Amino acid sequence: MILHQLLPLVAFALNLTLVVMVLYRDHRSRLNQVFASVAAALGVWNLGVFFLRWTADTETAVLVEKVLHLGVILVPAFYYHFVVVFLEIAPRRRRLLAFTYALALAFLALSPTPLFMRGVAVTYWGFAPAAGPLYNVFFAYFMASILGGILELLLAYRRIDSAFRRNRAKLIILGSAISVLGGAVDIVRFGFKLERLYPLGIPANAVFALLLGVSIVRYRLVNVGVVAKRVAIFGGLLAASIPLVIALGTFAERTWELRYSLSLREDLVLAFLLAVLLTPLMRAAEGWLDRLTYRKRYGFYETLSDLRKRMGSLLDVTRLADTLVQTLVDRIPLTHGALFLFDPGTGQYQVQRLVSAGAIEGKWRPLRVDGPIIRWLRDNDILVREEIPLRRRMAEALAIAEADLEAMQVALLLPLKSEGQLIGVLALGEKLSGEIFDGEELELLRVLAGQATVALQTSQLYEQLSRTNEQLVEANTLKSQFLAQFSHELRTPLNAIIGFSKVMLKTSGGALSKEQEEDLAAIHSNGLHLLGLINDVLDFSKIESGTLELEKAPVVVEELIDECVKTTLPLIRGRNLVIRREIEPALPPVRADRTKIRQVLLNLLSNAVKFTPEGSVTVRAGARADRLVVSVQDTGVGIRAEDQPKLFRAFQQLNGGKIHLPLGGTGLGLVISKSFVELHGGEIWVESREGQGSTFSFTLPLEAVHAHEVHHG
C-alpha cells in the first residue's frame, strides 16, 4: 500500500518540475504559459489525491476532495486551450474556447454543493468521491474536452508541413490517449463495480503531463519513435503479466491467512511486476528492437562516413558541393538541401548548389552578411528551425528572418566555420520519412560540417593556386613575347651600328684622327657588349618559359676550345696573363648544340680572364667513362665560400674583392650556362678558395658519333 500512497506525490513532483522548467525556459511564451496551467492543475489534483490516500478521517477526506477538484475541473479547459495554441488556431476557436472555460467556471461554482459531490465513499483503494447528479455530466465534459483536443490534432496532423511539429503532435496525441485510457478504466471500475481494478488516473495523468511537456520543452530530448516503442513494450509486458499476477494472488490467498492476502497481492502487483518483470524484460525487448532497426540507423552513419571519405579526394569546389548536397538529399533522404558559400565579389553568401527531391522549386536568394541568419550562425552552433519558438533569445534574434526561413523551408542550418570565420552554410530540408534529426544525428552532422569546411578550404585554395598558375603562365608567355619583340626591335638598329662601325674602322684609310678612331672603336665594342646583354636576356627568357630548343650535331671538342680561346685572346692583350690548353689526345667528338656549348665556354673563359689580374687561365678537356669533362681553371682572386651558392642564381653578381674589377653584364651568364649544360644531360660546378683562384667544370654525355657525321668548323 505504501507505493500506492506515494505514487500521487511522485506525479505531483513531476508536474511541479514541468511547470518550473517551461516557465524558466521562456515565461513569455503563450504556449508555455498554457502548458504550465495544465501541469499546475494536474499538480493540485495529484497533491490532493496524495493527502486523500493518507487520511483516515471522512470529514478530512471530503475537504480534500473539494480542494483537489479545483484542479480536476480546470484540466479539460486548460488542455483544450493548450491544443489550439499549439496548432495556432486559437483565434478561430475563440467561441468554443470561451464556452469550455464557462463550463469549467460553472462546475467550479457548483463543486462545493451536493449537486456535484455528496461526500466520499470508501473503496478498495481508498476514498473516492460520492457523485452527485452533475458529477457524471462533468465527467462527460472532461472526456469530451480531451477527445475534442485529440480530434483537433488529428484533423490538423496531415496539414502540418513540419516533421518536427508532426512529431510534437504525436506526443500530445499519445499523452491524451493515455489520459483517456485512465478515464476509461475509472468508468469501468464504477460502472461494473470492479473496485479491485487499479485506478489508473494518477499514473495516466503523470504520463500525460510528461508527454505534453516533452512536446514543447526540448527538441532533442525525445524522439517520438523511442517513446512509442517504450510505451508499446511496457503495455505488452503489462498485458502478458496480468494472468501471472492473478494466478499468484489466488495462490497466496489460499496459502496464507486472509488478513495478509491483500497486502501480499499489492506487493506482488507493484514489486514483482515492476522490479522483476518490467525492468529486465523491457531492456531486453528494447535491445531486440534496436537490433531490428539497426540497419536504418546504420544507413545514416554509413552515409556520413562514406561522404567524409569522398570529400577528402575532391579538389574542385563545384564537384565537392555537388557531392556533399546530392549525397545527403539522396541517401538520408531529404526533401532538399543547399550549400551557401561566401562570395567576396558580392559580399554575400551565394547558393553554390541546390538539390531538391521535388518539394522545393525556384531560385533561392543569397544570404546577406549583415542579415540575422548569418549573424546568428557566425556566433552560435547549428540552427534547428523548429527550436526557434522554444528559445526566446533565438526567436528575438531571428524574428525578422522568418520570411527567409519560410522560403527555404529548411529543418537545419549548419555553419561551416574555420578559425572563427564563417565560410559557408549547409541548409538541409526535412527527412522524407517525417522523422526528426535526433541528438546523435545532429552531432554527426556537426562533425561532417567541420570536415566539409576543411575540404572546401582545400579545394578553394587549390583552385586559387590553379588560377594563379594560369595567370603566371600567361604572364610568362606575354613576357617571352615582349622580350622577343623587344630584342628584335633593339637588335635591328644595333646590328646596323655594329656593322657600319666595323666597316668604317676598316675603310677609314687614315681619314679619321686617332681620337675619332678610338671613339668609333668604342662604339663598335659597346655595341657588341650590348648585343651580348640582349642575347643573354632573351636566352634566359626562353629557358624560363621552356621554349629553348637544342640543335644537336657532332662537335669536335678540340676545335671548339681553340676557337673559344682565340676569341678570348683580345681580352688579355697588354696584360700579364696567359691562356693554356690541356686536351687529351684523340678525344672523341660529342653530340651537342655547338652554339650553346660555345657560349658556355666563352662565358667561363671571359669570367676567368676578368677575375685574374695576372697569372694563367687553363682550359682542360678529357674523357671520364661515358662523360666529357671540361674545366676552366684560373689563378685569380677566388670566391669566398659564402658567395659560392650565389653563383648560379639569376641576376647575382660577385664583386672582385680588393681589386675592384669593372664587371658589367646581367648576372645571367652562369645561370644560362648551367641551363645549357643541364639541357644536354650534364652538370656544372665550381671549386674555389679565396685568393687561390677558381675552377669551373662541366660535363657532357659522350654518345657514339660516326665519322661521316663529323664536320670540322
C-alpha positions in Angstrom: 0.0 0.0 0.0 2.9 2.4 0.6 3.8 2.6 -3.1 0.2 3.1 -4.0 0.0 6.0 -1.5 3.3 7.6 -2.6 2.5 7.5 -6.4 0.5 10.7 -6.4 3.3 12.6 -4.7 5.7 11.4 -7.4 3.2 12.6 -10.0 2.9 16.0 -8.2 6.7 16.4 -8.2 6.8 15.7 -11.9 4.1 18.3 -12.5 5.9 20.9 -10.4 9.1 20.2 -12.3 7.5 20.7 -15.6 5.9 24.0 -14.6 9.2 25.4 -13.4 11.1 24.0 -16.5 8.8 25.6 -19.1 8.4 28.9 -17.4 12.2 29.2 -16.8 12.8 28.4 -20.4 10.5 31.2 -21.6 7.8 32.6 -19.3 6.6 34.9 -22.1 5.7 32.1 -24.5 1.9 31.7 -24.7 2.3 28.0 -25.3 4.5 27.6 -22.2 2.0 29.6 -20.1 -0.9 27.5 -21.1 1.0 24.3 -20.6 2.1 25.5 -17.1 -1.6 25.9 -16.3 -2.3 22.3 -17.4 0.6 21.0 -15.3 -0.3 23.1 -12.3 -4.0 21.9 -12.4 -2.7 18.3 -12.6 -0.4 19.0 -9.7 -3.3 20.2 -7.5 -5.2 17.1 -8.5 -2.2 14.8 -7.7 -1.3 16.5 -4.4 -5.0 16.3 -3.3 -5.0 12.5 -4.1 -1.8 12.1 -2.1 -3.4 13.6 1.1 -6.6 11.7 0.4 -4.8 8.4 0.4 -3.0 9.1 3.7 -6.1 10.3 5.7 -8.4 8.0 7.6 -10.9 10.7 8.6 -14.1 11.1 6.5 -14.5 14.8 7.1 -10.9 15.5 6.1 -11.4 13.3 3.0 -14.4 15.4 2.0 -12.5 18.7 2.4 -9.5 17.3 0.4 -11.9 16.1 -2.4 -13.3 19.6 -2.7 -9.8 21.1 -2.9 -8.4 18.6 -5.4 -11.4 19.2 -7.7 -10.3 22.7 -8.1 -7.5 21.3 -10.2 -9.5 18.5 -11.8 -12.3 20.8 -13.1 -9.8 23.1 -14.8 -7.7 20.4 -16.5 -10.0 19.9 -19.6 -10.3 23.7 -20.3 -6.6 24.2 -19.9 -5.8 21.2 -22.1 -8.1 22.3 -24.9 -6.6 25.7 -24.7 -3.1 24.2 -25.0 -4.1 22.2 -28.1 -5.5 25.2 -30.0 -2.5 27.4 -29.1 -0.1 24.6 -30.2 -1.9 24.3 -33.5 -2.0 28.2 -33.8 -5.8 28.1 -34.3 -6.8 29.8 -31.0 -8.4 32.9 -32.8 -10.6 30.6 -34.9 -11.7 28.6 -31.8 -12.3 31.6 -29.6 -16.0 30.9 -29.1 -15.6 27.2 -28.4 -12.7 28.0 -26.0 -14.8 30.6 -24.2 -17.6 28.0 -23.9 -15.2 25.4 -22.4 -14.0 27.9 -19.8 -17.6 28.9 -19.0 -18.5 25.3 -18.3 -15.3 24.9 -16.1 -16.3 28.0 -14.1 -19.8 26.7 -13.7 -18.6 23.4 -12.4 -16.1 25.2 -10.1 -19.0 27.2 -8.6 -21.1 24.1 -8.1 -18.3 21.8 -6.9 -18.8 22.5 -3.2 -22.6 21.7 -3.4 -24.2 18.2 -3.2 -25.3 18.7 -6.8 -21.7 17.9 -7.7 -20.5 15.7 -4.9 -22.5 14.4 -2.0 -19.4 13.3 0.0 -16.9 10.4 -0.1 -17.2 6.7 -0.3 -14.7 4.1 1.0 -13.4 1.8 -1.8 -10.8 -1.0 -2.0 -8.1 1.5 -3.0 -9.2 4.3 -0.5 -11.6 7.2 -0.5 -13.4 8.2 -3.7 -16.0 10.9 -4.4 -19.7 10.1 -3.9 -21.0 11.5 -7.1 -23.9 14.0 -7.2 -26.3 14.5 -10.2 -23.9 16.8 -12.0 -20.8 14.7 -11.5 -21.5 12.4 -14.4 -22.2 15.5 -16.6 -18.8 16.9 -15.5 -17.1 13.6 -16.3 -18.7 13.6 -19.8 -17.5 17.2 -20.2 -14.0 16.1 -19.1 -13.8 13.3 -21.6 -15.3 15.4 -24.4 -12.7 18.1 -23.9 -9.9 15.6 -24.1 -11.4 13.9 -27.1 -12.1 17.2 -28.7 -8.4 18.1 -28.4 -7.3 14.8 -29.9 -9.8 15.4 -32.8 -8.3 18.8 -33.4 -4.8 17.3 -33.5 -5.8 14.5 -35.9 -7.6 16.9 -38.3 -4.6 19.2 -38.4 -2.0 16.5 -38.5 -2.0 16.0 -42.3 -1.8 19.7 -42.8 1.3 20.2 -40.7 4.2 20.8 -43.1 6.9 20.3 -40.5 8.2 16.9 -39.5 9.1 18.2 -36.1 5.7 19.7 -35.5 4.1 16.4 -36.6 6.2 14.6 -34.1 5.3 17.0 -31.3 1.6 16.5 -32.3 2.2 12.7 -32.0 3.5 13.1 -28.5 0.4 15.2 -27.5 -2.0 12.7 -29.1 -0.2 9.8 -27.3 -0.4 11.6 -24.0 -4.0 12.5 -24.5 -4.9 8.9 -25.4 -3.2 7.6 -22.2 -5.3 10.2 -20.2 -8.4 8.9 -21.9 -7.4 5.4 -21.1 -7.1 6.2 -17.4 -10.6 7.8 -17.5 -12.0 4.7 -19.3 -10.6 2.5 -16.6 -12.3 4.6 -13.9 -15.6 4.3 -15.9 -15.2 0.6 -16.0 -14.4 0.5 -12.2 -17.6 2.5 -11.3 -19.9 1.1 -14.0 -19.1 -2.5 -13.4 -18.4 -2.3 -9.7 -14.8 -3.6 -10.2 -13.4 -2.0 -7.1 -10.2 -4.1 -7.1 -9.3 -2.8 -10.6 -6.4 -0.4 -10.0 -7.3 3.3 -10.6 -5.0 4.3 -13.4 -6.0 8.0 -13.3 -2.9 9.2 -11.4 -0.3 7.3 -13.4 -2.1 8.2 -16.6 -2.0 11.9 -15.6 1.7 11.7 -14.9 2.5 10.2 -18.3 0.0 12.7 -19.9 1.8 15.7 -18.4 5.2 14.3 -19.3 4.5 13.8 -22.9 2.8 17.2 -23.2 5.9 18.8 -21.6 8.3 16.9 -23.8 6.4 18.1 -26.9 7.3 21.7 -26.1 10.3 21.7 -23.8 13.2 20.4 -25.8 13.6 19.5 -29.5 16.4 16.9 -28.9 15.1 15.4 -25.7 12.9 12.6 -27.0 12.3 11.1 -30.4 8.6 10.1 -30.6 9.7 6.8 -32.1 11.5 5.9 -28.9 8.6 7.0 -26.8 6.1 4.9 -28.8 8.5 2.0 -28.7 8.8 2.0 -24.9 5.1 2.5 -24.3 4.4 -0.4 -26.6 6.9 -2.6 -24.8 5.5 -1.6 -21.4 1.9 -2.2 -22.5 2.8 -5.6 -24.0 4.6 -6.8 -20.9 1.9 -5.5 -18.6 -0.8 -7.3 -20.6 1.3 -10.5 -20.5 1.8 -10.2 -16.7 -1.8 -9.9 -15.7 -2.6 -13.7 -15.9 0.5 -14.4 -13.9 -0.3 -11.9 -11.2 -3.8 -13.1 -10.9 -2.6 -16.7 -10.5 0.0 -15.7 -7.9 -2.6 -13.7 -6.0 -5.1 -16.5 -5.9 -2.4 -18.9 -4.7 -1.4 -16.5 -2.0 -4.9 -16.1 -0.7 -5.4 -19.8 -0.4 -2.0 -20.4 1.2 -1.8 -17.6 3.8 -4.4 -16.1 6.1 -6.8 -13.6 4.5 -5.5 -10.7 6.6 -2.2 -10.9 4.8 -3.5 -11.7 1.4 -4.5 -8.1 0.4 -1.1 -6.7 1.3 0.7 -9.6 -0.4 -1.4 -9.1 -3.6 -0.4 -5.4 -3.7 3.3 -6.2 -3.1 3.1 -8.8 -5.9 1.5 -6.3 -8.3 3.8 -3.4 -7.6 7.1 -5.0 -6.6 7.1 -8.2 -8.6 5.6 -6.8 -11.8 7.7 -3.7 -11.9 11.0 -4.8 -10.4 11.3 -8.4 -11.6 9.4 -8.4 -15.0 9.4 -5.0 -16.4 12.9 -3.7 -15.9 15.0 -6.5 -17.3 12.4 -7.6 -19.9 11.9 -4.1 -21.0 15.6 -3.5 -21.6 15.9 -6.9 -23.4 12.9 -6.1 -25.6 14.3 -2.6 -26.4 17.7 -4.1 -27.3 16.0 -6.6 -29.6 14.0 -3.8 -31.3 17.2 -1.7 -31.6 18.9 -4.6 -33.4 15.9 -4.9 -35.8 16.2 -1.1 -36.6 20.0 -1.1 -36.7 20.1 -1.1 -40.5 18.1 2.1 -40.6 20.4 3.8 -38.1 23.5 2.3 -39.7 22.4 3.7 -43.0 22.6 7.3 -41.7 26.1 6.6 -40.1 27.2 4.9 -43.3 26.1 7.8 -45.5 28.0 10.4 -43.5 31.1 8.1 -43.2 31.2 7.5 -46.9 30.7 11.2 -47.6 33.6 12.2 -45.4 35.9 9.8 -47.3 34.8 11.0 -50.7 35.1 14.7 -49.8 38.8 14.3 -48.9 39.7 13.4 -52.5 37.8 16.2 -54.3 39.8 19.4 -55.2 37.1 21.1 -57.3 34.7 23.3 -55.4 31.8 22.6 -57.8 32.2 18.8 -57.6 32.6 18.9 -53.8 29.5 21.0 -53.3 27.5 18.7 -55.7 28.7 15.5 -53.9 28.0 16.9 -50.5 24.5 18.1 -51.1 23.4 15.4 -53.6 24.5 12.6 -51.3 22.7 13.9 -48.3 19.5 14.5 -50.2 19.5 11.2 -51.9 20.7 8.8 -49.2 19.2 10.1 -45.9 16.8 11.1 -47.9 15.8 14.7 -47.6 13.2 17.0 -49.2 16.1 19.2 -50.4 19.5 20.7 -49.5 21.6 23.6 -50.4 25.2 24.9 -49.9 25.9 28.6 -49.5 29.4 29.8 -49.9 30.8 33.3 -49.3 31.4 35.3 -52.5 34.0 38.1 -51.9 32.8 39.7 -55.2 29.2 40.3 -53.9 29.9 40.3 -50.2 27.1 37.7 -49.8 26.6 34.0 -49.2 25.5 32.7 -52.6 23.9 29.3 -53.4 26.7 27.1 -54.7 24.5 24.0 -55.1 20.8 23.3 -54.6 19.3 19.8 -54.8 15.6 19.1 -54.4 13.6 15.9 -54.3 10.8 17.8 -55.9 9.5 19.6 -52.9 11.4 22.9 -53.5 11.4 24.8 -56.7 12.8 28.1 -57.9 15.9 30.0 -57.1 17.0 30.9 -53.5 18.1 34.4 -52.6 21.6 34.9 -51.2 22.1 35.4 -47.5 23.4 38.8 -46.6 26.5 39.1 -44.4 24.7 41.6 -42.1 21.4 39.6 -42.1 20.1 37.9 -38.9 20.6 34.4 -40.2 24.3 34.9 -40.8 24.8 36.9 -37.6 23.3 34.1 -35.6 25.3 31.3 -37.3 28.5 33.3 -37.0 28.2 33.4 -33.2 26.3 30.2 -32.5 26.1 26.5 -33.3 23.7 24.5 -35.5 20.4 26.2 -36.0 17.3 23.9 -35.7 14.4 25.9 -37.2 11.7 24.3 -35.0 13.6 25.3 -31.9 13.2 29.0 -32.7 9.8 29.4 -31.0 11.1 27.5 -28.0 14.2 29.6 -27.3 13.5 33.2 -26.6 16.9 34.6 -27.5 16.9 32.8 -30.8 13.3 33.9 -31.5 14.2 37.5 -30.9 17.4 37.4 -33.0 15.6 35.7 -36.0 12.3 37.4 -35.8 12.9 39.4 -39.0 14.3 36.4 -40.8 11.0 34.4 -40.6 10.2 35.1 -44.3 13.6 33.9 -45.5 13.4 30.7 -43.4 9.9 30.1 -44.6 11.0 30.4 -48.2 13.9 28.0 -47.7 11.7 25.5 -45.7 14.8 24.1 -44.0 14.9 21.9 -40.9 18.6 22.7 -40.1 21.2 25.3 -40.9 24.8 24.1 -40.2 27.5 26.8 -40.1 30.8 25.9 -41.9 33.4 27.7 -39.7 37.2 27.9 -39.8 39.1 29.8 -37.1 36.1 31.9 -36.3 35.3 32.7 -39.9 32.0 31.6 -41.5 32.9 30.4 -44.9 29.6 28.8 -45.8 26.2 27.4 -44.6 24.8 23.9 -45.2 21.0 24.1 -45.3 19.1 20.8 -45.0 15.4 20.1 -45.5 13.3 17.7 -43.6 13.6 13.9 -43.8 11.2 12.4 -46.3 10.4 9.8 -43.7 8.9 12.6 -41.5 11.3 11.7 -38.6 13.3 14.3 -36.7 17.1 14.6 -36.6 17.8 13.3 -33.1 20.7 14.4 -30.9 23.2 11.8 -32.2 22.4 12.6 -35.8 22.9 16.3 -35.1 26.3 15.6 -33.6 27.3 13.5 -36.6 26.2 16.4 -38.9 28.2 18.8 -36.8 31.3 16.6 -37.4 30.5 16.4 -41.1 30.2 20.2 -41.3 33.7 20.5 -39.8 35.2 18.1 -42.3 33.3 19.8 -45.2 34.8 23.1 -44.1 38.3 21.6 -44.3 37.6 20.1 -47.7 36.1 23.3 -49.1 39.1 25.3 -47.9 41.4 22.8 -49.5 39.6 22.9 -52.8 39.3 26.7 -52.8 43.0 27.0 -52.1 43.7 24.5 -54.9 41.5 26.5 -57.4 43.1 29.7 -56.3 46.6 28.3 -56.9 45.4 26.9 -60.3 44.2 30.4 -61.3 47.4 32.0 -60.1 49.4 29.4 -62.0 47.4 30.1 -65.1 48.0 33.8 -64.6 51.7 33.2 -64.2 51.9 31.1 -67.3 50.0 33.8 -69.2 52.3 36.5 -67.8 55.3 34.4 -68.7 54.1 33.9 -72.3 53.4 37.7 -72.6 56.9 38.3 -71.1 58.5 36.0 -73.7 56.6 37.6 -76.5 57.6 41.1 -75.3 61.2 40.1 -74.9 61.3 38.5 -78.4 59.7 41.6 -79.9 61.9 43.9 -77.7 65.1 42.1 -78.7 64.1 42.2 -82.4 63.5 45.9 -82.2 66.8 46.5 -80.5 69.0 44.2 -82.5 67.9 45.5 -85.9 69.4 49.0 -85.3 72.1 47.6 -83.1 73.4 45.3 -85.9 73.5 48.3 -88.2 75.5 50.3 -85.7 77.9 47.4 -85.2 78.2 46.7 -88.9 78.8 50.3 -90.0 81.2 51.0 -87.2 83.2 47.9 -88.2 83.2 48.9 -91.9 84.2 52.4 -91.0 87.1 51.2 -88.9 88.4 49.0 -91.8 87.9 51.5 -94.6 88.8 54.8 -93.0 92.2 54.8 -94.7 93.6 57.4 -92.3 90.8 59.8 -92.9 90.0 59.7 -89.3 92.0 61.2 -86.5 93.3 58.9 -83.7 90.7 60.2 -81.3 87.9 59.5 -83.9 89.2 56.0 -84.4 89.2 55.4 -80.7 85.6 56.7 -80.4 84.5 54.6 -83.3 86.2 51.5 -81.8 84.4 52.2 -78.5 81.1 52.4 -80.4 81.8 49.1 -82.0 82.9 47.4 -78.8 79.9 48.7 -76.7 77.6 47.7 -79.5 78.9 44.1 -79.3 78.6 44.2 -75.5 75.0 45.5 -75.6 74.1 42.8 -78.2 75.5 40.2 -75.8 73.4 41.5 -73.0 70.2 41.4 -75.1 71.0 37.8 -76.2 71.5 36.8 -72.6 68.2 38.2 -71.5 66.4 36.5 -74.4 68.1 33.2 -73.8 67.1 33.4 -70.1 63.5 34.1 -71.0 63.4 31.1 -73.3 64.9 28.9 -70.6 62.3 30.0 -68.1 59.4 29.5 -70.5 60.7 26.1 -71.6 60.8 27.1 -75.2 64.6 26.8 -75.7 65.4 24.0 -78.2 68.7 22.4 -78.9 70.1 21.7 -82.3 72.4 18.8 -81.7 75.1 17.7 -84.0 78.6 16.1 -83.7 81.1 18.6 -82.3 84.9 18.3 -82.3 85.8 19.4 -78.8 89.5 20.4 -79.6 88.4 22.7 -82.4 85.7 24.3 -80.3 88.1 25.0 -77.5 90.7 26.5 -79.9 88.0 28.8 -81.4 86.9 30.0 -77.9 90.5 30.6 -76.8 91.2 32.7 -79.9 88.0 34.7 -79.3 89.1 35.4 -75.8 92.8 36.4 -76.5 91.9 40.1 -77.3 90.7 40.4 -73.7 94.2 39.7 -72.3 96.1 41.9 -74.7 98.6 44.0 -72.8 98.1 42.1 -69.5 100.5 39.7 -67.7 98.2 36.8 -68.3 98.4 33.7 -70.5 95.7 31.1 -71.6 96.8 27.5 -71.8 95.1 24.4 -73.3 95.4 20.8 -71.9 93.3 18.5 -74.1 93.6 14.7 -74.1 94.7 13.3 -77.5 92.2 11.5 -79.7 89.3 12.9 -77.7 86.0 11.7 -79.3 83.5 14.2 -80.6 80.3 14.9 -78.7 76.7 15.3 -79.9 75.7 18.7 -78.7 74.4 22.1 -79.8 77.7 23.8 -80.8 76.4 27.3 -80.4 75.2 26.7 -76.8 78.4 24.9 -75.7 80.5 27.6 -77.3 78.5 30.2 -75.3 79.2 28.2 -72.1 83.0 28.0 -72.8 83.2 31.7 -73.7 81.3 32.7 -70.6 83.7 30.6 -68.3 86.8 32.0 -70.1 85.6 35.6 -70.0 84.9 35.3 -66.3 88.3 33.7 -65.6 90.1 36.4 -67.5 88.0 39.1 -65.8 88.8 37.9 -62.3 92.5 37.1 -62.9 94.7 40.2 -62.9 97.8 38.2 -63.7 98.9 34.6 -63.9 97.2 32.0 -66.1 93.9 30.6 -67.3 94.0 26.9 -68.2 91.3 25.0 -70.3 91.3 21.3 -69.8 89.2 18.6 -71.5 89.2 14.8 -71.1 87.0 11.8 -71.1 85.8 10.1 -67.9 83.9 6.9 -68.6 80.9 8.0 -70.7 81.4 11.7 -69.9 83.3 14.5 -71.4 84.8 16.8 -68.6 85.7 20.3 -69.5 87.2 22.7 -66.9 88.5 26.3 -66.9 91.0 27.0 -64.1 92.4 30.4 -63.2 94.9 31.8 -60.7 92.7 34.8 -59.9 91.1 36.2 -56.8 89.0 33.2 -56.0 85.5 33.1 -54.5 84.5 33.2 -50.8 82.8 30.1 -49.6 79.7 32.1 -48.5 79.4 33.6 -52.1 79.7 30.3 -54.0 75.9 29.3 -53.6 75.0 32.6 -55.3 77.0 31.9 -58.5 74.2 30.0 -60.4 71.4 32.3 -59.3 69.8 34.8 -61.8 70.9 38.4 -61.6 73.6 37.7 -59.0 77.0 39.4 -59.5 80.0 38.9 -57.3 82.5 41.8 -56.8 86.1 41.4 -57.4 87.2 41.6 -53.8 90.0 44.0 -53.2 90.9 44.5 -56.9 87.7 46.4 -57.8 87.3 45.0 -61.3 84.9 46.6 -63.7 82.2 43.9 -64.0 79.1 44.9 -66.1 76.8 42.3 -67.5 73.4 41.0 -66.5 74.4 38.4 -63.9 72.8 35.7 -66.1 76.0 34.2 -67.7 76.4 31.3 -65.2 72.7 30.7 -64.9 72.4 30.4 -68.7 75.5 28.2 -68.8 74.1 25.9 -66.2 70.8 25.6 -68.1 72.6 24.8 -71.4 74.7 22.1 -69.7 71.7 20.5 -67.9 69.6 20.5 -71.1 72.4 18.4 -72.6 72.2 16.0 -69.7 75.3 17.2 -68.0 76.2 19.1 -64.8 78.3 22.1 -63.9 80.1 23.0 -60.6 82.8 25.2 -59.1 85.8 24.7 -56.8 87.4 27.7 -55.3 89.3 29.2 -52.4 89.6 32.9 -51.8 92.9 34.3 -53.1 93.8 31.0 -54.7 91.8 31.0 -57.9 88.8 29.1 -59.1 88.0 26.1 -61.3 84.7 25.8 -63.2 83.9 22.4 -64.6 81.1 20.9 -66.6 80.3 17.5 -68.2 78.6 16.4 -71.3 77.5 12.8 -72.1 79.6 11.0 -74.8 77.5 9.5 -77.5 78.6 7.3 -80.4 79.3 9.5 -83.4 80.0 8.1 -86.8 83.0 9.6 -88.8 80.8 10.7 -91.7 78.7 12.9 -89.4 81.6 15.0 -88.2 82.0 18.4 -89.8 85.0 20.5 -88.9 84.4 24.1 -88.0 
